[in-house]
Amino acid sequence: TPQQKGSMSRRAVCGLSNNIAQITLKGRNPGTYELVREVFSGVQVQQQQVAAQQKTQVAEKGAQREILQDIFGSISLKEKQDLYQEGVFYNVDGQRFEDGRYASFLKEAESIVPKSRQITDPVRTFAYGTDASFYRLNPKAVLKVHNEEEVAKILPIAAKHQVPITFRAAGTSLSGQALTDSVLIKLSHN
């Protein structure tokens, strides 16, 4: 129980038909209490609820996020500024950027997957930025691997450079599992 100026206080809120009664028990000693009863009419309660709702709506309106459009025409919501610092790499869709890790990863991966099977240009990565779903994320790079050995050699390099990897086969996912804005590994024979 909260203490105020040497007295003890206990509160209870009870609903009485359309009225709300707030009962406060006050006393200097735990065994002796003075009963104080405040009754709020239904109108007062409604006014308090409306005021609280308006405060919430104003707060939500202020929290609306800006709509962004990238060079490919993809539309997304701008992330809340308080969640992410500008210039800091976060492993979250839409927050990954080239801070040197992708260039280092691709250079080291060249010994396994030749440059002819590495796609980094925006036009071709745009083609891999969608699947059968209506989602779109444009990968930083697409690597076309031919066998499991190449995958087994690439994964430790990705872990070393902290580069997230997503796998893609035919691109028939209806819920965006084959999409990333990081590195996409294309499993194919071509």
C-alpha positions in Angstrom: 0.0 0.0 0.0 1.3 3.5 -0.8 2.2 5.7 2.2 1.5 9.4 2.2 2.6 11.6 5.1 2.6 8.8 7.6 -0.9 7.5 6.7 -1.7 4.3 4.9 -4.0 4.3 1.9 -5.8 1.6 0.0 -8.0 2.1 -3.1 -10.6 0.1 -4.8 -12.7 0.9 -7.8 -16.2 -0.5 -8.0 -18.7 -0.3 -10.8 -22.2 0.7 -9.8 -24.6 0.6 -12.7 -23.7 3.7 -14.8 -21.6 5.2 -12.0 -18.1 4.3 -10.8 -17.2 4.7 -7.2 -13.7 5.0 -6.0 -13.3 4.1 -2.4 -10.2 5.2 -0.6 -9.4 3.9 2.9 -7.1 6.2 4.8 -5.7 5.9 8.3 -2.7 6.6 10.4 -2.6 3.1 11.9 -3.2 -0.2 9.9 -6.2 -1.0 12.1 -8.0 2.3 11.8 -9.3 3.6 8.5 -11.4 6.5 7.4 -13.8 5.7 4.5 -13.7 8.3 1.7 -16.1 7.6 -1.3 -16.0 9.5 -4.6 -18.7 8.7 -7.1 -18.2 9.5 -10.8 -21.2 9.7 -13.0 -21.4 7.8 -16.3 -20.9 11.1 -18.1 -17.7 11.8 -16.3 -16.4 8.4 -17.1 -17.3 8.8 -20.8 -15.5 12.1 -20.9 -12.4 10.6 -19.4 -12.5 7.7 -21.9 -12.9 10.1 -24.8 -10.0 12.2 -23.6 -7.8 9.2 -23.3 -8.8 7.9 -26.8 -8.0 11.3 -28.3 -4.6 11.3 -26.7 -3.9 7.9 -28.2 -5.1 9.0 -31.6 -2.8 12.0 -31.6 0.1 9.8 -30.5 -0.6 7.3 -33.3 -1.0 10.1 -35.9 2.4 11.4 -34.9 3.8 7.9 -35.2 2.7 7.4 -38.9 5.6 6.3 -41.0 6.7 7.9 -44.3 6.2 5.9 -47.6 9.4 5.3 -49.5 10.0 4.3 -53.1 13.3 2.9 -54.3 15.0 3.0 -57.7 13.1 -0.1 -58.8 9.7 1.4 -58.0 9.2 -0.8 -54.9 7.1 0.9 -52.2 7.8 0.4 -48.5 7.2 2.1 -45.1 10.1 4.0 -43.6 11.2 2.4 -40.4 10.7 4.2 -37.1 13.8 6.5 -36.6 14.1 5.5 -32.9 14.6 1.8 -33.7 17.6 2.2 -36.1 20.6 4.5 -36.2 21.6 5.9 -39.5 24.8 4.3 -40.9 24.6 1.2 -38.6 24.2 -2.2 -40.3 21.2 -4.1 -38.9 20.3 -7.6 -40.1 16.7 -6.6 -40.8 15.0 -6.4 -44.2 15.3 -2.9 -45.5 18.1 -2.0 -43.1 21.0 -3.8 -44.8 23.4 -1.6 -46.7 26.9 -1.9 -48.3 29.4 -1.1 -45.5 32.2 -3.1 -47.2 31.1 -6.5 -46.0 29.4 -7.4 -49.4 32.4 -6.4 -51.5 34.7 -8.4 -49.2 32.3 -11.4 -49.3 32.0 -11.3 -53.1 35.8 -11.0 -53.6 36.5 -14.0 -51.4 33.6 -16.0 -52.9 35.2 -15.5 -56.4 37.5 -18.4 -55.7 34.4 -20.6 -55.5 31.8 -19.0 -57.7 33.4 -17.2 -60.7 32.4 -13.6 -61.5 30.4 -14.9 -64.5 28.0 -16.5 -62.0 27.8 -13.5 -59.7 25.1 -11.0 -60.5 25.4 -7.6 -58.9 24.0 -5.1 -61.5 20.6 -3.5 -60.5 18.7 -4.6 -63.6 19.4 -8.3 -63.2 19.1 -8.3 -59.4 15.8 -6.6 -59.8 14.6 -9.8 -61.7 15.5 -11.8 -58.6 13.8 -9.4 -56.3 10.4 -11.1 -56.5 8.9 -14.6 -56.5 5.4 -15.8 -57.0 4.3 -13.6 -54.0 3.5 -9.9 -54.2 6.5 -9.0 -52.0 9.7 -7.5 -53.3 13.2 -7.2 -51.9 16.2 -6.5 -54.2 19.3 -8.5 -53.4 22.7 -6.9 -53.2 24.1 -9.9 -55.1 22.9 -13.2 -56.7 25.3 -16.2 -56.7 24.5 -19.1 -59.1 25.8 -22.2 -57.5 26.1 -25.5 -59.3 26.5 -28.1 -56.5 26.5 -28.7 -52.8 30.2 -28.3 -52.5 30.0 -24.7 -53.6 27.3 -24.0 -51.0 29.3 -25.7 -48.3 32.3 -23.5 -49.1 30.3 -20.2 -49.4 28.5 -20.5 -46.1 31.6 -20.1 -43.9 32.7 -17.1 -45.9 29.3 -15.5 -45.4 29.5 -16.2 -41.7 33.0 -14.7 -41.5 31.7 -11.4 -43.2 28.3 -11.5 -41.4 26.5 -11.6 -44.6 22.9 -13.0 -44.5 22.2 -15.7 -47.1 18.9 -16.6 -48.6 18.4 -19.6 -51.0 16.2 -19.6 -54.1 15.2 -22.5 -56.3 12.4 -21.9 -58.9 11.0 -18.7 -57.2 7.5 -20.2 -56.8 7.0 -19.2 -53.2 3.7 -17.5 -52.5 4.8 -15.9 -49.3 8.2 -14.4 -50.1 10.6 -17.0 -48.6 13.0 -16.6 -51.6 13.4 -12.8 -51.2 16.2 -10.9 -49.5 18.0 -7.5 -49.7 21.2 -9.3 -48.9 22.8 -12.2 -50.8 20.6 -14.6 -52.8 22.0 -18.0 -53.6 20.3 -19.4 -56.7 20.2 -23.2 -56.8 20.2 -24.2 -60.5 21.9 -26.2 -63.2 22.2 -23.2 -65.6 
